[in-house]
Amino acid sequence: MEHLEVIPNKGIGPLRLGMSEKEIFFALEQLRTKWTSTYKSNISKASDTDPYTRYQDGSSFFMVRYKNNKAIEIAVDYELREKMIIDIYGMDVFNTLAEELVSNLKKYSTCTYDMEDEQLSTNYEFEEIGVRLWREDAFHPKLFLDESYMNEMKLVIEEQQKYLYFQLIAVKSL
């Protein structure tokens, strides 16, 4: 399986911060050729995810935020893991537990997060390396010890376990 490297402060694979919309689209088309033998669909562009431009190929997508027609943030979602391994510092971003990924990235940068409990946060920012991790909801095995949580969630607990992993990684300009 092909690898797509997240390069801190620079980009994701051939998609680089500072590229124009035209350059990003061309790089995406070139990248798509690496998985076209198994997945045939065109990349479509939708600008309805303001402030991001979303580039979709089937179920996977990239999001790019532009300023003055230059990419200032590039993100890829976890669905691409079906076609490529997305890695940062040798770690498979979407197949490494969120807690482990955050712990390892703290070796390279300080981390801020959006909730009081770091383990139950949904957005993590690593400023020095220009990386952001996101998941729709948070989940941690310690929640199994919370009786009220278990009673409330018993019907969907298996579904919640997908939030042990991140759903999006982004690289942004400093």
C-alpha positions as CSV (number, residue, x, y, z in Angstrom):
1,M,0.0,0.0,0.0
2,E,1.2,3.5,-0.8
3,H,2.3,5.9,1.9
4,L,1.3,9.6,2.2
5,E,3.6,11.5,4.5
6,V,2.5,14.3,6.7
7,I,5.4,16.8,6.6
8,P,5.2,19.2,9.6
9,N,5.2,22.8,8.6
10,K,5.2,21.9,4.9
11,G,2.2,19.8,3.8
12,I,0.8,16.4,3.2
13,G,2.4,14.4,0.4
14,P,2.7,16.5,-2.7
15,L,0.2,19.1,-1.3
16,R,2.3,21.9,0.1
17,L,1.4,25.0,2.0
18,G,1.7,28.1,-0.2
19,M,0.4,26.3,-3.3
20,S,-2.3,28.0,-5.4
21,E,-5.7,26.4,-5.9
22,K,-4.6,25.3,-9.4
23,E,-1.4,23.7,-8.0
24,I,-3.4,21.9,-5.3
25,F,-5.9,20.5,-7.8
26,F,-3.1,19.3,-10.1
27,A,-1.2,17.7,-7.2
28,L,-4.4,15.9,-6.1
29,E,-5.0,14.6,-9.6
30,Q,-1.5,13.3,-9.7
31,L,-1.9,11.7,-6.3
32,R,-5.2,10.1,-7.3
33,T,-3.4,8.1,-10.0
34,K,-1.7,6.1,-7.2
35,W,-5.0,4.5,-6.3
36,T,-7.0,4.6,-9.6
37,S,-6.4,1.0,-10.3
38,T,-8.6,0.1,-7.4
39,Y,-10.8,3.1,-7.1
40,K,-12.1,5.0,-10.1
41,S,-13.8,8.3,-9.6
42,N,-13.0,11.9,-10.3
43,I,-12.0,14.5,-7.8
44,S,-14.7,17.0,-7.3
45,K,-14.4,20.4,-5.8
46,A,-16.9,21.9,-3.4
47,S,-16.6,25.3,-1.7
48,D,-19.5,24.9,0.6
49,T,-17.3,24.0,3.6
50,D,-16.4,27.7,4.2
51,P,-13.6,28.6,5.1
52,Y,-12.3,25.4,3.5
53,T,-12.4,24.2,-0.1
54,R,-13.2,20.5,-0.1
55,Y,-11.8,18.1,-2.7
56,Q,-13.6,14.8,-2.7
57,D,-12.8,11.5,-4.3
58,G,-15.5,9.0,-3.5
59,S,-15.8,8.8,0.3
60,S,-12.4,10.3,1.1
61,F,-11.6,14.0,1.0
62,F,-9.0,16.7,1.4
63,M,-9.8,20.2,2.8
64,V,-7.7,23.2,2.0
65,R,-8.0,26.7,3.5
66,Y,-6.7,29.5,1.3
67,K,-5.6,33.0,2.0
68,N,-4.7,35.3,-0.9
69,N,-5.0,32.2,-3.2
70,K,-2.3,30.3,-1.2
71,A,-2.9,27.2,0.9
72,I,-2.5,28.0,4.6
73,E,-4.0,24.7,5.9
74,I,-4.3,21.3,4.3
75,A,-6.2,18.4,5.8
76,V,-7.0,14.8,4.9
77,D,-9.7,12.6,6.4
78,Y,-9.5,9.1,7.7
79,E,-11.4,7.5,4.8
80,L,-8.2,7.7,2.7
81,R,-6.7,5.1,4.9
82,E,-8.5,2.5,2.7
83,K,-6.3,3.6,-0.2
84,M,-3.0,4.8,1.4
85,I,-1.2,4.8,4.8
86,I,-1.1,8.4,6.1
87,D,2.0,8.7,8.4
88,I,3.7,11.3,10.5
89,Y,7.1,10.6,12.1
90,G,6.7,6.9,11.1
91,M,3.3,6.6,12.8
92,D,0.2,5.5,10.9
93,V,-2.1,8.5,11.7
94,F,-5.4,6.8,11.4
95,N,-4.5,3.4,12.8
96,T,-2.7,4.7,15.9
97,L,-4.7,5.2,19.1
98,A,-5.4,8.9,19.6
99,E,-3.8,8.9,23.1
100,E,-0.6,7.3,21.7
101,L,-0.4,9.6,18.7
102,V,-0.8,12.7,20.9
103,S,1.8,11.4,23.3
104,N,4.3,10.8,20.5
105,L,3.7,14.2,18.8
106,K,4.3,16.0,22.2
107,K,8.0,15.0,21.7
108,Y,8.1,17.5,18.8
109,S,5.8,20.3,20.0
110,T,3.7,21.5,22.8
111,C,0.0,20.6,22.6
112,T,-3.2,22.6,23.3
113,Y,-6.6,20.9,23.2
114,D,-10.2,22.0,23.5
115,M,-11.6,20.3,26.6
116,E,-10.6,20.3,30.2
117,D,-9.8,16.6,30.1
118,E,-7.0,16.1,27.5
119,Q,-8.0,12.5,26.9
120,L,-11.6,13.5,26.1
121,S,-10.8,16.4,23.7
122,T,-11.7,16.5,20.1
123,N,-9.2,19.0,18.7
124,Y,-5.4,19.0,19.3
125,E,-3.1,21.7,18.1
126,F,0.7,21.3,17.9
127,E,1.9,24.8,17.1
128,E,5.6,24.3,16.7
129,I,5.1,21.6,14.0
130,G,1.9,23.2,12.5
131,V,-0.2,20.0,13.0
132,R,-3.8,19.7,14.0
133,L,-5.7,16.5,14.9
134,W,-9.5,16.3,15.0
135,R,-12.2,13.7,15.8
136,E,-15.9,14.3,15.9
137,D,-16.3,12.9,19.4
138,A,-13.9,11.7,22.1
139,F,-13.6,8.3,23.6
140,H,-11.2,6.8,26.1
141,P,-11.3,3.4,27.8
142,K,-11.6,5.2,31.2
143,L,-15.2,5.9,30.3
144,F,-15.9,2.2,30.9
145,L,-15.4,3.0,34.6
146,D,-18.1,5.7,34.6
147,E,-21.4,3.9,35.5
148,S,-23.7,6.7,34.3
149,Y,-21.8,6.9,31.0
150,M,-22.1,3.1,30.5
151,N,-25.8,3.2,31.2
152,E,-26.4,6.1,28.8
153,M,-24.2,4.6,26.1
154,K,-24.8,0.9,26.3
155,L,-26.6,0.7,23.0
156,V,-23.9,2.6,21.1
157,I,-20.7,1.7,23.0
158,E,-19.3,-0.3,20.1
159,E,-19.8,2.6,17.7
160,Q,-18.1,5.0,20.1
161,Q,-14.9,3.0,20.0
162,K,-14.1,4.4,16.6
163,Y,-13.3,7.7,18.4
164,L,-10.3,6.1,19.9
165,Y,-8.7,7.2,16.6
166,F,-8.6,10.6,14.9
167,Q,-10.7,11.4,11.8
168,L,-8.7,14.2,10.4
169,I,-5.1,15.5,10.3
170,A,-4.2,18.9,9.0
171,V,-0.9,20.8,8.4
172,K,-1.1,24.6,8.7
173,S,1.0,27.7,8.3
174,L,2.7,29.0,11.4
